[in-house]
Amino acid sequence: MTIKNSMLYFMILVILGMIVMLLSVKPSNSLCKKHEDLFHSEIKSGMVIEKFIDTLNHATETVVLVDGNKKYILLLIPDSNNKDFEKIRVRDKITKVPNSFQFTLNDSYKFTFDIQCDF
């Protein structure tokens, strides 16, 4: 085996290792903490009251919703939930079962907030 072949194999292993690391990264603990109350809550008649891209927070797609006197902030992940953010409109009705991130928008469109947390 030549040095050139050895370097090629080494580079392939490094790239594969980086891909495995990137695919296995969980969201930051703070993102999970921000959504823990939302995860456990049941939303029966929620309404979207605000929708914006937070340019000061890494262009995070943000949806603010209320259900009764409770207010929730949903920080969507652009790569995973981009089409969901585009579909959501202010004054849309939104519901959610407890202990999940599965939402129903206007009684028809269903989407799942793509985040993996340990709760």
C-alpha angles and dihedrals in degrees: 000000000000127000089249092057091045091053091048092052091046092052092048091052092049092050092047090049091052091049091051091049093049093049094049098049113117121211117271117279090240091059089053092047090052090055101038095097090047091050093054096041128094112222111199103166107010124163129203106237100172139016126182147140109251101220092183091057102055092286091293114185103235130194121186117199137174132207112186105312095338121100122200132189117207115198104198123208107239099214094047105032103028096117090047091054090050091051096051117091132186110268093026116143113242131187134182136182118232122267095023143081093227112124133187118208119205091345092290119054113073126195138165123223101236104228131118115214133165102238 
